[in-house]
């Protein structure tokens, strides 16, 4: 029996290829999702894609077999971004989507992410909420997908022009809120993009061309699926992008993760801006373009996202809803409250004019529009944002449940503080403009400790104190 982790949750399933994620596991999980859809819809249509990572075609083939063998009609996009699948689910009036991806996880990982649509043609596709995800997981754990006979096997069609369609939807959205032609937004500016040799290559290029950048320098643009550096778009992995921005005189560098649902930024000096700023800058663009209508508007972000977005919303008379970590949890709140924008501090911007999926193309458009609106370098726009330092640490866990004693110890130690326990524990110190969030990851066998404060040393002390409390039980 393997001891490698198979992570199951609202983000679908993820595991180590050939160990915890075998062809049988992928087939069974896709079959469980397919038979669950058949039970709900009778004759479901599912949009399928993969993030382009090397060897992903094998998992993709197993997923395709699982869906078709339970009676699903499948539209196969081949290699495509996760948000593109969301856009196509809506535009093809499909019932669901499935993406073969492990997002930012290293090369040895892969997984299956489920999306649900309502078949109406409106923007609706999103990851299943916790209740529905639990139903899908229970069907998978039962090991009993409802396989069909030859006559009931679902039909298969293939579409390859999806990236241009996604870029076109994004162009319509950015032109609608700015009142300007998309081609004018990047005029005269150079851009460097890092697509990490994965699914964002074609879409990012199409988006940059649609935004009218004067020159586009593209790193990680070989469709090999072999990541040229660790794929998570964090500072230590983006040195080559920063150097390329400096060398080419670019106004901005955009870094995607393998399935292109996250975007990190590099400023014109080649300095890492950070994923936390992507959502804040996108929110600033949307709220500014709304004008007086921004007063009373609602945004959503998870508990681990920087309080920059709270300070920014307050400037416009808007408010921020805080949710559990996980795209599905943010989207659930967005739909319920009619949010104009939402997302997570990992560079994931959810703009419902395009899709209820984190979307690097929408984020690229919003940041570019903000540069055009103000005519300032990116570093100057960042300097105008509230200043915070966020520090993150990881602790390996054998199971998610192993984080429970740590959460309980912190709750006891900080019983008089402002506490939120909807997802692990978040402790806020409003007077200090600081917070701590400790929780088990949904996608990796780790516990995450995240602290934010006006100064880096303060955030580090909060993490040090939390570690001591956890160690003491």
C-alpha beads as a LAMMPS data file, in Angstrom:
LAMMPS data file: protein, C-alpha beads

473 atoms
472 bonds

1 atom types
1 bond types

-500.0 500.0 xlo xhi
-500.0 500.0 ylo yhi
-500.0 500.0 zlo zhi

Masses

1 110.0

Atoms # bond

1 1 1 0.000 0.000 0.000
2 1 1 1.343 3.440 -0.935
3 1 1 2.096 6.038 1.719
4 1 1 2.171 8.858 -0.848
5 1 1 -0.601 11.432 -0.287
6 1 1 -3.799 11.619 -2.321
7 1 1 -5.335 14.970 -1.474
8 1 1 -9.145 15.163 -1.754
9 1 1 -11.199 18.313 -1.276
10 1 1 -12.944 21.249 -2.936
11 1 1 -9.945 21.537 -5.273
12 1 1 -10.529 17.975 -6.549
13 1 1 -7.840 15.346 -6.130
14 1 1 -4.049 15.600 -6.323
15 1 1 -1.359 12.986 -5.939
16 1 1 2.077 11.803 -6.999
17 1 1 1.979 10.378 -10.522
18 1 1 2.486 6.625 -10.561
19 1 1 2.202 6.392 -6.788
20 1 1 -0.917 7.855 -5.190
21 1 1 -2.219 9.067 -8.568
22 1 1 -2.244 6.040 -10.864
23 1 1 -4.247 5.537 -14.073
24 1 1 -6.741 3.498 -12.056
25 1 1 -7.171 6.315 -9.523
26 1 1 -7.647 8.899 -12.288
27 1 1 -10.094 6.663 -14.147
28 1 1 -12.082 5.963 -10.991
29 1 1 -12.191 9.602 -9.866
30 1 1 -13.307 10.811 -13.304
31 1 1 -15.805 7.954 -13.443
32 1 1 -17.156 8.895 -10.016
33 1 1 -17.588 12.507 -11.165
34 1 1 -19.165 11.352 -14.430
35 1 1 -21.659 8.992 -12.811
36 1 1 -22.507 11.688 -10.225
37 1 1 -23.249 14.071 -13.112
38 1 1 -25.330 11.467 -14.952
39 1 1 -27.408 10.954 -11.827
40 1 1 -28.065 14.701 -11.654
41 1 1 -28.499 15.556 -15.336
42 1 1 -29.151 12.359 -17.274
43 1 1 -27.071 13.294 -20.324
44 1 1 -24.343 15.654 -19.099
45 1 1 -21.879 17.584 -21.244
46 1 1 -18.387 17.992 -19.745
47 1 1 -15.526 20.211 -20.966
48 1 1 -12.164 18.484 -20.407
49 1 1 -8.600 19.871 -20.569
50 1 1 -5.125 19.459 -19.067
51 1 1 -2.523 21.967 -17.914
52 1 1 0.197 20.797 -20.285
53 1 1 2.651 19.438 -17.720
54 1 1 4.849 16.618 -19.013
55 1 1 3.227 13.168 -18.902
56 1 1 -0.167 14.756 -18.239
57 1 1 -1.530 13.151 -21.388
58 1 1 -1.649 9.791 -19.585
59 1 1 -3.812 11.123 -16.741
60 1 1 -5.864 13.029 -19.308
61 1 1 -6.533 9.799 -21.226
62 1 1 -7.672 8.052 -18.051
63 1 1 -9.975 10.969 -17.191
64 1 1 -11.443 10.972 -20.696
65 1 1 -12.120 7.241 -20.435
66 1 1 -13.761 7.657 -17.043
67 1 1 -16.090 10.423 -18.207
68 1 1 -17.102 8.815 -21.508
69 1 1 -17.510 5.379 -19.898
70 1 1 -20.138 6.732 -17.512
71 1 1 -22.152 8.324 -20.326
72 1 1 -20.869 11.900 -20.344
73 1 1 -20.619 13.815 -23.610
74 1 1 -17.104 15.274 -23.599
75 1 1 -15.729 18.386 -25.307
76 1 1 -11.955 17.887 -25.174
77 1 1 -9.846 21.052 -25.351
78 1 1 -6.497 19.298 -25.060
79 1 1 -4.050 21.656 -23.310
80 1 1 -5.929 24.660 -21.896
81 1 1 -5.936 26.994 -18.924
82 1 1 -8.265 26.243 -16.024
83 1 1 -10.133 29.566 -16.451
84 1 1 -10.525 28.810 -20.162
85 1 1 -12.361 25.631 -19.214
86 1 1 -14.666 27.754 -17.050
87 1 1 -15.340 30.141 -19.925
88 1 1 -16.064 27.254 -22.316
89 1 1 -18.345 25.462 -19.814
90 1 1 -20.497 28.579 -19.772
91 1 1 -20.348 29.394 -23.467
92 1 1 -21.032 25.794 -24.540
93 1 1 -23.859 25.507 -21.980
94 1 1 -22.109 22.477 -20.504
95 1 1 -22.991 20.957 -17.154
96 1 1 -19.422 20.609 -15.899
97 1 1 -15.720 20.815 -16.569
98 1 1 -12.711 18.754 -15.541
99 1 1 -9.093 19.919 -15.638
100 1 1 -6.129 17.564 -15.334
101 1 1 -3.854 19.763 -13.234
102 1 1 -1.903 20.032 -10.018
103 1 1 -1.799 23.837 -10.316
104 1 1 1.475 25.139 -8.813
105 1 1 2.611 21.775 -7.420
106 1 1 5.986 20.398 -8.594
107 1 1 6.484 18.246 -11.685
108 1 1 5.875 14.912 -9.920
109 1 1 2.291 15.864 -9.026
110 1 1 -0.892 15.838 -11.049
111 1 1 -4.580 15.833 -10.278
112 1 1 -8.175 16.299 -11.405
113 1 1 -10.124 19.486 -10.722
114 1 1 -13.916 19.535 -11.090
115 1 1 -16.003 22.510 -12.212
116 1 1 -19.785 22.813 -12.304
117 1 1 -21.929 24.908 -14.656
118 1 1 -25.644 25.540 -14.780
119 1 1 -26.099 25.071 -18.537
120 1 1 -27.723 28.493 -18.905
121 1 1 -25.040 30.211 -20.965
122 1 1 -24.560 32.818 -18.234
123 1 1 -21.273 33.170 -16.311
124 1 1 -21.683 30.480 -13.658
125 1 1 -19.008 27.761 -13.877
126 1 1 -17.100 27.278 -10.638
127 1 1 -15.537 24.660 -8.420
128 1 1 -18.151 22.720 -6.409
129 1 1 -18.899 23.940 -2.906
130 1 1 -17.878 21.830 0.080
131 1 1 -21.169 19.905 0.231
132 1 1 -21.095 18.900 -3.425
133 1 1 -17.363 18.165 -3.303
134 1 1 -18.040 15.791 -0.411
135 1 1 -20.685 13.989 -2.497
136 1 1 -18.198 13.527 -5.360
137 1 1 -15.498 12.294 -2.966
138 1 1 -17.930 9.849 -1.356
139 1 1 -18.807 8.461 -4.795
140 1 1 -15.083 8.064 -5.547
141 1 1 -14.356 6.356 -2.233
142 1 1 -17.168 3.901 -2.821
143 1 1 -15.137 2.610 -5.779
144 1 1 -18.331 2.062 -7.739
145 1 1 -18.730 4.418 -10.709
146 1 1 -21.762 3.502 -12.797
147 1 1 -20.004 2.232 -15.924
148 1 1 -22.164 2.064 -19.030
149 1 1 -22.218 -0.441 -21.876
150 1 1 -21.013 0.331 -25.400
151 1 1 -24.294 1.877 -26.452
152 1 1 -24.284 4.304 -23.557
153 1 1 -20.702 5.533 -24.004
154 1 1 -20.587 9.320 -24.192
155 1 1 -19.750 11.127 -27.433
156 1 1 -16.406 12.897 -27.879
157 1 1 -15.713 16.136 -29.756
158 1 1 -12.489 18.139 -29.824
159 1 1 -12.068 21.941 -29.943
160 1 1 -8.740 23.717 -30.320
161 1 1 -9.577 27.424 -30.793
162 1 1 -10.527 28.065 -27.182
163 1 1 -7.662 30.431 -26.202
164 1 1 -8.749 33.120 -28.662
165 1 1 -12.325 32.850 -27.380
166 1 1 -11.205 33.343 -23.766
167 1 1 -9.046 36.329 -24.770
168 1 1 -12.000 37.782 -26.672
169 1 1 -14.262 37.574 -23.624
170 1 1 -11.561 39.330 -21.585
171 1 1 -11.217 42.096 -24.188
172 1 1 -14.981 42.705 -24.049
173 1 1 -14.856 42.907 -20.247
174 1 1 -11.937 45.337 -20.017
175 1 1 -13.343 47.581 -22.735
176 1 1 -16.726 47.651 -20.988
177 1 1 -15.352 48.925 -17.672
178 1 1 -12.670 51.297 -19.026
179 1 1 -14.500 52.724 -22.018
180 1 1 -11.294 52.331 -24.033
181 1 1 -10.221 50.021 -26.804
182 1 1 -8.121 47.190 -25.442
183 1 1 -5.385 47.873 -28.029
184 1 1 -4.708 51.274 -26.429
185 1 1 -4.049 49.943 -22.927
186 1 1 -0.589 48.491 -23.507
187 1 1 0.387 50.937 -26.258
188 1 1 4.046 51.920 -26.097
189 1 1 4.829 49.425 -23.325
190 1 1 6.945 46.294 -23.347
191 1 1 5.929 43.175 -21.428
192 1 1 7.690 39.970 -20.413
193 1 1 5.588 36.861 -19.747
194 1 1 6.627 33.594 -18.097
195 1 1 4.192 30.773 -18.901
196 1 1 6.396 28.031 -17.365
197 1 1 6.104 25.875 -20.536
198 1 1 2.511 24.980 -19.695
199 1 1 -1.095 25.815 -20.499
200 1 1 -0.904 29.618 -20.438
201 1 1 1.410 29.960 -23.439
202 1 1 -1.117 30.610 -26.222
203 1 1 -3.680 32.478 -24.121
204 1 1 -1.159 34.842 -22.542
205 1 1 0.333 35.679 -25.919
206 1 1 -3.116 36.313 -27.373
207 1 1 -4.021 38.526 -24.420
208 1 1 -0.809 40.562 -24.618
209 1 1 -1.365 41.103 -28.342
210 1 1 -4.981 42.127 -27.725
211 1 1 -3.802 44.678 -25.131
212 1 1 -1.554 46.309 -27.724
213 1 1 1.837 45.950 -26.036
214 1 1 4.609 47.377 -28.210
215 1 1 6.827 44.339 -27.633
216 1 1 6.242 40.930 -26.058
217 1 1 9.095 38.825 -24.703
218 1 1 7.904 35.341 -23.770
219 1 1 9.731 33.013 -21.372
220 1 1 8.594 29.463 -20.702
221 1 1 6.885 29.432 -24.091
222 1 1 7.919 25.941 -25.200
223 1 1 4.976 23.491 -24.984
224 1 1 7.153 20.763 -23.472
225 1 1 5.412 20.715 -20.110
226 1 1 8.839 20.610 -18.440
227 1 1 8.960 23.471 -15.976
228 1 1 12.099 25.627 -16.431
229 1 1 12.029 26.434 -12.714
230 1 1 9.797 25.445 -9.765
231 1 1 6.338 26.403 -11.031
232 1 1 4.884 28.296 -8.064
233 1 1 5.073 32.011 -9.004
234 1 1 6.891 33.223 -5.881
235 1 1 9.965 35.458 -5.612
236 1 1 12.624 32.735 -5.359
237 1 1 11.382 31.121 -8.594
238 1 1 11.172 34.246 -10.770
239 1 1 14.751 35.556 -10.901
240 1 1 14.949 34.925 -14.653
241 1 1 11.746 36.895 -15.237
242 1 1 13.060 39.850 -13.234
243 1 1 16.319 39.816 -15.174
244 1 1 14.432 39.699 -18.487
245 1 1 12.289 42.702 -17.491
246 1 1 15.421 44.724 -16.701
247 1 1 17.208 43.614 -19.865
248 1 1 14.307 44.430 -22.214
249 1 1 13.162 47.635 -20.516
250 1 1 9.710 46.195 -19.978
251 1 1 7.000 47.994 -18.015
252 1 1 5.807 44.796 -16.319
253 1 1 6.497 41.087 -16.024
254 1 1 3.628 38.595 -15.761
255 1 1 4.218 35.121 -14.267
256 1 1 1.614 32.368 -14.653
257 1 1 1.459 29.021 -12.885
258 1 1 0.979 25.785 -14.924
259 1 1 -2.809 25.966 -15.219
260 1 1 -2.729 29.770 -15.539
261 1 1 -5.236 30.596 -12.830
262 1 1 -2.676 32.647 -10.854
263 1 1 -0.613 35.693 -11.801
264 1 1 2.410 37.219 -10.070
265 1 1 3.919 40.574 -11.024
266 1 1 7.405 41.967 -11.633
267 1 1 7.757 45.766 -11.753
268 1 1 9.703 47.819 -14.290
269 1 1 12.872 47.595 -12.153
270 1 1 12.769 43.795 -12.275
271 1 1 11.639 43.604 -8.635
272 1 1 9.152 40.986 -7.486
273 1 1 5.890 42.718 -6.592
274 1 1 4.239 39.647 -5.202
275 1 1 1.071 37.677 -5.615
276 1 1 -0.727 39.547 -2.845
277 1 1 -0.665 42.735 -4.917
278 1 1 -2.311 41.143 -7.959
279 1 1 -5.738 41.028 -6.334
280 1 1 -5.353 44.438 -4.685
281 1 1 -4.336 46.143 -7.939
282 1 1 -7.131 44.399 -9.837
283 1 1 -9.620 45.540 -7.207
284 1 1 -8.342 49.109 -7.451
285 1 1 -8.894 49.090 -11.209
286 1 1 -12.451 47.768 -10.926
287 1 1 -13.459 50.140 -8.106
288 1 1 -11.952 53.188 -9.820
289 1 1 -13.759 52.371 -13.041
290 1 1 -17.038 52.005 -11.132
291 1 1 -16.842 55.582 -9.844
292 1 1 -19.694 56.440 -7.486
293 1 1 -21.169 52.958 -7.961
294 1 1 -18.244 51.555 -5.965
295 1 1 -19.797 52.871 -2.750
296 1 1 -21.536 49.913 -1.138
297 1 1 -19.958 47.408 -3.535
298 1 1 -18.805 44.076 -2.144
299 1 1 -15.551 42.167 -2.687
300 1 1 -14.584 38.733 -1.377
301 1 1 -11.260 37.268 -0.268
302 1 1 -10.177 34.326 1.827
303 1 1 -8.830 34.497 5.369
304 1 1 -5.214 34.158 4.206
305 1 1 -5.322 37.178 1.895
306 1 1 -3.587 40.452 2.767
307 1 1 -5.601 43.162 4.477
308 1 1 -4.516 45.504 1.656
309 1 1 -7.823 44.740 -0.004
310 1 1 -9.750 45.780 3.135
311 1 1 -7.917 49.124 3.302
312 1 1 -8.408 49.648 -0.430
313 1 1 -12.132 48.855 -0.279
314 1 1 -12.552 51.319 2.580
315 1 1 -11.202 54.140 0.373
316 1 1 -14.119 53.602 -2.005
317 1 1 -16.810 52.905 0.575
318 1 1 -16.845 49.213 -0.392
319 1 1 -16.623 46.181 1.890
320 1 1 -14.805 42.822 1.905
321 1 1 -16.265 39.445 2.850
322 1 1 -13.778 36.957 4.311
323 1 1 -14.190 33.260 3.530
324 1 1 -12.510 29.932 4.082
325 1 1 -9.478 29.275 1.892
326 1 1 -10.346 27.656 -1.432
327 1 1 -11.633 29.139 -4.650
328 1 1 -15.010 27.419 -4.210
329 1 1 -15.542 29.102 -0.852
330 1 1 -14.737 32.554 -2.237
331 1 1 -17.012 32.008 -5.235
332 1 1 -19.877 30.815 -3.049
333 1 1 -19.751 34.126 -1.171
334 1 1 -19.359 36.117 -4.391
335 1 1 -22.459 34.609 -5.946
336 1 1 -24.475 34.974 -2.764
337 1 1 -23.549 38.639 -2.233
338 1 1 -23.189 39.803 -5.848
339 1 1 -19.499 40.697 -5.511
340 1 1 -17.878 42.790 -8.230
341 1 1 -14.507 41.051 -7.749
342 1 1 -12.976 38.420 -5.527
343 1 1 -9.986 36.190 -5.200
344 1 1 -7.137 34.944 -3.120
345 1 1 -3.763 36.362 -2.144
346 1 1 -1.941 33.721 -4.184
347 1 1 -2.348 35.832 -7.332
348 1 1 -5.819 34.485 -8.060
349 1 1 -8.240 37.140 -9.337
350 1 1 -11.878 36.144 -9.881
351 1 1 -13.661 38.642 -12.114
352 1 1 -17.271 37.553 -12.690
353 1 1 -17.567 39.517 -15.914
354 1 1 -15.386 36.745 -17.390
355 1 1 -15.597 33.652 -15.188
356 1 1 -15.980 32.531 -11.580
357 1 1 -12.567 30.873 -11.868
358 1 1 -9.259 32.472 -10.844
359 1 1 -7.992 33.890 -14.126
360 1 1 -4.526 35.132 -15.097
361 1 1 -5.821 36.718 -18.337
362 1 1 -8.375 38.849 -16.508
363 1 1 -5.691 39.862 -14.006
364 1 1 -3.316 40.818 -16.848
365 1 1 -6.000 43.013 -18.378
366 1 1 -6.858 44.778 -15.098
367 1 1 -3.227 45.522 -14.204
368 1 1 -2.527 46.785 -17.731
369 1 1 -5.637 48.991 -17.603
370 1 1 -4.468 50.449 -14.292
371 1 1 -1.059 51.278 -15.799
372 1 1 -2.801 52.987 -18.714
373 1 1 -5.249 54.844 -16.487
374 1 1 -2.555 56.447 -14.331
375 1 1 0.421 56.626 -16.681
376 1 1 2.710 55.696 -13.795
377 1 1 5.232 52.859 -13.509
378 1 1 4.063 49.764 -11.685
379 1 1 6.430 50.431 -8.777
380 1 1 4.713 53.791 -8.178
381 1 1 1.258 52.192 -8.166
382 1 1 2.487 49.576 -5.705
383 1 1 3.939 52.302 -3.471
384 1 1 0.483 53.889 -3.272
385 1 1 -0.976 50.719 -1.783
386 1 1 -1.113 50.176 2.016
387 1 1 2.239 48.749 3.106
388 1 1 2.312 45.336 4.799
389 1 1 4.726 42.460 5.136
390 1 1 3.376 38.936 4.894
391 1 1 5.385 35.933 6.067
392 1 1 4.569 32.286 5.364
393 1 1 5.821 28.997 6.772
394 1 1 4.956 25.335 6.195
395 1 1 4.949 22.329 8.504
396 1 1 4.674 18.789 7.108
397 1 1 1.614 16.833 8.236
398 1 1 0.767 13.116 8.017
399 1 1 -2.941 14.010 7.706
400 1 1 -5.076 17.165 7.667
401 1 1 -6.466 16.201 11.067
402 1 1 -2.986 16.475 12.566
403 1 1 -3.376 20.277 12.479
404 1 1 -6.247 20.191 14.992
405 1 1 -4.090 20.244 18.174
406 1 1 -2.169 23.261 16.858
407 1 1 -5.391 25.170 16.199
408 1 1 -6.716 24.303 19.656
409 1 1 -3.489 25.441 21.361
410 1 1 -3.570 28.791 19.567
411 1 1 -7.248 29.280 20.437
412 1 1 -6.472 28.743 24.124
413 1 1 -3.463 31.051 24.047
414 1 1 -5.366 33.885 22.340
415 1 1 -8.846 33.466 23.782
416 1 1 -9.201 37.213 24.434
417 1 1 -8.296 38.260 20.889
418 1 1 -10.460 38.579 17.756
419 1 1 -10.685 34.979 16.475
420 1 1 -12.211 33.401 13.366
421 1 1 -12.376 29.584 13.332
422 1 1 -14.241 28.932 10.056
423 1 1 -10.962 27.605 8.536
424 1 1 -8.326 26.599 11.074
425 1 1 -7.806 29.719 13.145
426 1 1 -7.281 33.351 12.241
427 1 1 -6.306 35.755 15.015
428 1 1 -6.581 39.510 14.369
429 1 1 -4.963 42.383 16.227
430 1 1 -6.754 45.391 14.625
431 1 1 -4.865 48.017 16.612
432 1 1 -1.579 46.522 15.415
433 1 1 -2.947 46.040 11.867
434 1 1 -1.740 42.459 12.084
435 1 1 -3.123 38.922 11.853
436 1 1 -2.170 35.249 11.968
437 1 1 -3.803 32.379 10.077
438 1 1 -2.985 28.713 10.762
439 1 1 -4.692 25.921 8.837
440 1 1 -4.190 22.567 7.134
441 1 1 -3.729 22.854 3.368
442 1 1 -6.441 21.533 1.032
443 1 1 -3.931 20.639 -1.678
444 1 1 -0.706 19.511 0.049
445 1 1 0.076 17.450 3.190
446 1 1 1.191 20.520 5.136
447 1 1 0.027 23.035 7.734
448 1 1 0.322 26.661 6.645
449 1 1 1.228 29.465 9.041
450 1 1 0.721 32.959 7.608
451 1 1 1.201 36.267 9.414
452 1 1 0.893 39.861 8.235
453 1 1 1.936 43.110 9.905
454 1 1 3.162 46.572 8.857
455 1 1 6.796 45.453 9.322
456 1 1 8.442 42.158 8.338
457 1 1 10.045 41.732 11.753
458 1 1 6.597 41.989 13.385
459 1 1 5.173 39.303 11.118
460 1 1 8.142 37.037 11.816
461 1 1 7.697 37.494 15.576
462 1 1 4.021 36.524 15.263
463 1 1 5.055 33.310 13.484
464 1 1 7.785 32.616 16.057
465 1 1 5.294 33.059 18.907
466 1 1 2.768 30.802 17.151
467 1 1 5.410 28.108 16.648
468 1 1 6.248 28.174 20.345
469 1 1 2.573 27.880 21.316
470 1 1 2.102 24.955 18.912
471 1 1 5.226 23.187 20.163
472 1 1 4.049 23.590 23.748
473 1 1 0.643 22.122 22.924

Bonds

1 1 1 2
2 1 2 3
3 1 3 4
4 1 4 5
5 1 5 6
6 1 6 7
7 1 7 8
8 1 8 9
9 1 9 10
10 1 10 11
11 1 11 12
12 1 12 13
13 1 13 14
14 1 14 15
15 1 15 16
16 1 16 17
17 1 17 18
18 1 18 19
19 1 19 20
20 1 20 21
21 1 21 22
22 1 22 23
23 1 23 24
24 1 24 25
25 1 25 26
26 1 26 27
27 1 27 28
28 1 28 29
29 1 29 30
30 1 30 31
31 1 31 32
32 1 32 33
33 1 33 34
34 1 34 35
35 1 35 36
36 1 36 37
37 1 37 38
38 1 38 39
39 1 39 40
40 1 40 41
41 1 41 42
42 1 42 43
43 1 43 44
44 1 44 45
45 1 45 46
46 1 46 47
47 1 47 48
48 1 48 49
49 1 49 50
50 1 50 51
51 1 51 52
52 1 52 53
53 1 53 54
54 1 54 55
55 1 55 56
56 1 56 57
57 1 57 58
58 1 58 59
59 1 59 60
60 1 60 61
61 1 61 62
62 1 62 63
63 1 63 64
64 1 64 65
65 1 65 66
66 1 66 67
67 1 67 68
68 1 68 69
69 1 69 70
70 1 70 71
71 1 71 72
72 1 72 73
73 1 73 74
74 1 74 75
75 1 75 76
76 1 76 77
77 1 77 78
78 1 78 79
79 1 79 80
80 1 80 81
81 1 81 82
82 1 82 83
83 1 83 84
84 1 84 85
85 1 85 86
86 1 86 87
87 1 87 88
88 1 88 89
89 1 89 90
90 1 90 91
91 1 91 92
92 1 92 93
93 1 93 94
94 1 94 95
95 1 95 96
96 1 96 97
97 1 97 98
98 1 98 99
99 1 99 100
100 1 100 101
101 1 101 102
102 1 102 103
103 1 103 104
104 1 104 105
105 1 105 106
106 1 106 107
107 1 107 108
108 1 108 109
109 1 109 110
110 1 110 111
111 1 111 112
112 1 112 113
113 1 113 114
114 1 114 115
115 1 115 116
116 1 116 117
117 1 117 118
118 1 118 119
119 1 119 120
120 1 120 121
121 1 121 122
122 1 122 123
123 1 123 124
124 1 124 125
125 1 125 126
126 1 126 127
127 1 127 128
128 1 128 129
129 1 129 130
130 1 130 131
131 1 131 132
132 1 132 133
133 1 133 134
134 1 134 135
135 1 135 136
136 1 136 137
137 1 137 138
138 1 138 139
139 1 139 140
140 1 140 141
141 1 141 142
142 1 142 143
143 1 143 144
144 1 144 145
145 1 145 146
146 1 146 147
147 1 147 148
148 1 148 149
149 1 149 150
150 1 150 151
151 1 151 152
152 1 152 153
153 1 153 154
154 1 154 155
155 1 155 156
156 1 156 157
157 1 157 158
158 1 158 159
159 1 159 160
160 1 160 161
161 1 161 162
162 1 162 163
163 1 163 164
164 1 164 165
165 1 165 166
166 1 166 167
167 1 167 168
168 1 168 169
169 1 169 170
170 1 170 171
171 1 171 172
172 1 172 173
173 1 173 174
174 1 174 175
175 1 175 176
176 1 176 177
177 1 177 178
178 1 178 179
179 1 179 180
180 1 180 181
181 1 181 182
182 1 182 183
183 1 183 184
184 1 184 185
185 1 185 186
186 1 186 187
187 1 187 188
188 1 188 189
189 1 189 190
190 1 190 191
191 1 191 192
192 1 192 193
193 1 193 194
194 1 194 195
195 1 195 196
196 1 196 197
197 1 197 198
198 1 198 199
199 1 199 200
200 1 200 201
201 1 201 202
202 1 202 203
203 1 203 204
204 1 204 205
205 1 205 206
206 1 206 207
207 1 207 208
208 1 208 209
209 1 209 210
210 1 210 211
211 1 211 212
212 1 212 213
213 1 213 214
214 1 214 215
215 1 215 216
216 1 216 217
217 1 217 218
218 1 218 219
219 1 219 220
220 1 220 221
221 1 221 222
222 1 222 223
223 1 223 224
224 1 224 225
225 1 225 226
226 1 226 227
227 1 227 228
228 1 228 229
229 1 229 230
230 1 230 231
231 1 231 232
232 1 232 233
233 1 233 234
234 1 234 235
235 1 235 236
236 1 236 237
237 1 237 238
238 1 238 239
239 1 239 240
240 1 240 241
241 1 241 242
242 1 242 243
243 1 243 244
244 1 244 245
245 1 245 246
246 1 246 247
247 1 247 248
248 1 248 249
249 1 249 250
250 1 250 251
251 1 251 252
252 1 252 253
253 1 253 254
254 1 254 255
255 1 255 256
256 1 256 257
257 1 257 258
258 1 258 259
259 1 259 260
260 1 260 261
261 1 261 262
262 1 262 263
263 1 263 264
264 1 264 265
265 1 265 266
266 1 266 267
267 1 267 268
268 1 268 269
269 1 269 270
270 1 270 271
271 1 271 272
272 1 272 273
273 1 273 274
274 1 274 275
275 1 275 276
276 1 276 277
277 1 277 278
278 1 278 279
279 1 279 280
280 1 280 281
281 1 281 282
282 1 282 283
283 1 283 284
284 1 284 285
285 1 285 286
286 1 286 287
287 1 287 288
288 1 288 289
289 1 289 290
290 1 290 291
291 1 291 292
292 1 292 293
293 1 293 294
294 1 294 295
295 1 295 296
296 1 296 297
297 1 297 298
298 1 298 299
299 1 299 300
300 1 300 301
301 1 301 302
302 1 302 303
303 1 303 304
304 1 304 305
305 1 305 306
306 1 306 307
307 1 307 308
308 1 308 309
309 1 309 310
310 1 310 311
311 1 311 312
312 1 312 313
313 1 313 314
314 1 314 315
315 1 315 316
316 1 316 317
317 1 317 318
318 1 318 319
319 1 319 320
320 1 320 321
321 1 321 322
322 1 322 323
323 1 323 324
324 1 324 325
325 1 325 326
326 1 326 327
327 1 327 328
328 1 328 329
329 1 329 330
330 1 330 331
331 1 331 332
332 1 332 333
333 1 333 334
334 1 334 335
335 1 335 336
336 1 336 337
337 1 337 338
338 1 338 339
339 1 339 340
340 1 340 341
341 1 341 342
342 1 342 343
343 1 343 344
344 1 344 345
345 1 345 346
346 1 346 347
347 1 347 348
348 1 348 349
349 1 349 350
350 1 350 351
351 1 351 352
352 1 352 353
353 1 353 354
354 1 354 355
355 1 355 356
356 1 356 357
357 1 357 358
358 1 358 359
359 1 359 360
360 1 360 361
361 1 361 362
362 1 362 363
363 1 363 364
364 1 364 365
365 1 365 366
366 1 366 367
367 1 367 368
368 1 368 369
369 1 369 370
370 1 370 371
371 1 371 372
372 1 372 373
373 1 373 374
374 1 374 375
375 1 375 376
376 1 376 377
377 1 377 378
378 1 378 379
379 1 379 380
380 1 380 381
381 1 381 382
382 1 382 383
383 1 383 384
384 1 384 385
385 1 385 386
386 1 386 387
387 1 387 388
388 1 388 389
389 1 389 390
390 1 390 391
391 1 391 392
392 1 392 393
393 1 393 394
394 1 394 395
395 1 395 396
396 1 396 397
397 1 397 398
398 1 398 399
399 1 399 400
400 1 400 401
401 1 401 402
402 1 402 403
403 1 403 404
404 1 404 405
405 1 405 406
406 1 406 407
407 1 407 408
408 1 408 409
409 1 409 410
410 1 410 411
411 1 411 412
412 1 412 413
413 1 413 414
414 1 414 415
415 1 415 416
416 1 416 417
417 1 417 418
418 1 418 419
419 1 419 420
420 1 420 421
421 1 421 422
422 1 422 423
423 1 423 424
424 1 424 425
425 1 425 426
426 1 426 427
427 1 427 428
428 1 428 429
429 1 429 430
430 1 430 431
431 1 431 432
432 1 432 433
433 1 433 434
434 1 434 435
435 1 435 436
436 1 436 437
437 1 437 438
438 1 438 439
439 1 439 440
440 1 440 441
441 1 441 442
442 1 442 443
443 1 443 444
444 1 444 445
445 1 445 446
446 1 446 447
447 1 447 448
448 1 448 449
449 1 449 450
450 1 450 451
451 1 451 452
452 1 452 453
453 1 453 454
454 1 454 455
455 1 455 456
456 1 456 457
457 1 457 458
458 1 458 459
459 1 459 460
460 1 460 461
461 1 461 462
462 1 462 463
463 1 463 464
464 1 464 465
465 1 465 466
466 1 466 467
467 1 467 468
468 1 468 469
469 1 469 470
470 1 470 471
471 1 471 472
472 1 472 473
